[in-house]
């Protein structure tokens, strides 16, 4: 899951850098946009996953899977 979150952040960063280049910004600005947007996307995705997992652990919520025997 962590690798997926990092890949999503990288793809979003690449798209933002490409948009910056198309809009006429320089290469250095595109690199700055790429790293900043990618980092922000990774942090937001990780926060959403953490909040979703925390909500599922609360009592009174229903699970969609069967309890595992073991």
Buried (B, 14 or more C-beta within 10 A) or exposed (E): EEEEBBEBBBEBBBBBBEEBBEEEBEEEBBBBBBEEBBEBBBEBBBEEBEEEEEEEEEEEEEEEEEEEEE
